[in-house]
Amino acid sequence: MQIRLDDCVAVVTGASSGIGRAAALALAEAGADVCVQGYSHMADAEALAQAIVDRGRRAVAVKADVTRSDEVDRVVRTAVETLGGVDVAFANAGVFQMAALEETTDEIWNRHLTTNVTSAFFTARRVVPEMKKRGRGKLILNGSIFGAYGVPSAAAYCVTKMAIHGLTRALSIELAPHHINVNAVAPGNVVTPLNDVLYDYMAVQAGRPGDRDAGKAVLVKAYPRGRLGDVADIASMVVYLASDAADFITGQVMFVDGGYSAQ
Ligand SMILES: NC(=O)c1ccc[n+]([C@@H]2O[C@H](COP(=O)([O-])OP(=O)(O)OC[C@H]3O[C@@H](n4cnc5c(N)ncnc54)[C@H](OP(=O)(O)O)[C@@H]3O)[C@@H](O)[C@H]2O)c1
């Protein structure tokens, strides 16, 4: 079976980097036109839109702070006006900072909640009316193995991903009658800039401060497949969940983690 997304329009938040970038490209390679949202790395988002156009699909890049509902509204409005609607949305933008409980400031706590959870809520609330107009849709949220496990010095982040898994289940029930599927992808450790803080932290734990590769090597030991994740591992799950092949899957948290969560 070949998965195709021809005639679909997808919106991807946090597409200027990492998993979002790979997912946007993979969605385009499967045939979708894509609205890519970037924020502080807007040149990367513009370059991604060009790469999608070079592959023969339509694309638009929009700068937005996803913690603001008016800016998320503008992203989706641009997708509708430029690309004709929304069939698929991947609410992916996120931040991760390590801090022990006493070092978790109000700012760190609130930034995690607004960037990782509230933005997904804003995205869902804005894309769902567009999906209802189409009579169907695929909403994919980005969760994490940290949404299923407690991790030291990561309470703020863990809470946001637990919330994403809960939001996925709650929305899936509400939206199922509208033929809108809501699922989360829950990546294991995927090598992206987001994780530099974790690799640094693990390097310190390993007694090798400053040696990021040593930090990664410690993490690899926790993965039955013997490697960390690649952005392509997550992108292919996003394409699958966006496709007709996943029509009977809703309310699920799909772990893509090399066996980590099976232990
Ligand atoms: N990497 C992993 O191991 C892993 C594991 C599980 C889950 N995840 C989740 O995967 C998602 C993507 O992470 P990644 O690893 O690909 O990290 P990344 O490479 O650092 O990408 C993060 C993306 O989020 C965007 N972003 C951050 N704050 C934003 C804001 N206020 N407004 C708009 N966009 C904002 C960034 O845009 P700019 O750079 O343009 O500002 C960037 O495109 C996150 O939700 C993360 O929690 C990652």
The ligand as an ORCA input file, in Angstrom:
! r2SCAN-3c Opt
* xyz 0 1
  N      13.446     15.799     19.900
  C      12.896     14.941     20.741
  O      13.562     14.060     21.305
  C      11.437     15.008     21.044
  C      10.871     13.941     21.747
  C       9.517     13.993     22.041
  C       8.757     15.082     21.636
  N       9.356     16.098     20.961
  C       8.513     17.228     20.572
  O       8.685     17.503     19.211
  C       8.349     18.878     18.958
  C       9.416     19.486     18.071
  O      10.647     19.404     18.748
  P      12.045     19.248     18.001
  O      12.776     18.199     18.724
  O      11.858     19.144     16.541
  O      12.727     20.640     18.442
  P      13.345     21.876     17.634
  O      14.190     21.381     16.521
  O      13.948     22.733     18.684
  O      12.055     22.593     17.020
  C      11.161     23.309     17.833
  C      10.220     24.097     16.942
  O       9.247     24.778     17.761
  C       9.172     26.133     17.336
  N       8.778     27.013     18.424
  C       9.257     27.048     19.686
  N       8.636     28.035     20.386
  C       7.756     28.622     19.540
  C       6.827     29.697     19.659
  N       6.651     30.373     20.812
  N       6.089     30.030     18.580
  C       6.252     29.369     17.427
  N       7.096     28.342     17.234
  C       7.853     27.982     18.291
  C      10.561     26.466     16.832
  O      10.493     27.581     15.952
  P      11.721     28.636     15.806
  O      12.990     27.848     15.977
  O      11.539     29.208     14.430
  O      11.516     29.655     16.879
  C      10.938     25.171     16.130
  O      10.443     25.166     14.814
  C       8.206     19.527     20.343
  O       6.840     19.618     20.684
  C       8.891     18.527     21.251
  O       8.414     18.585     22.565
  C      10.675     16.091     20.651
*
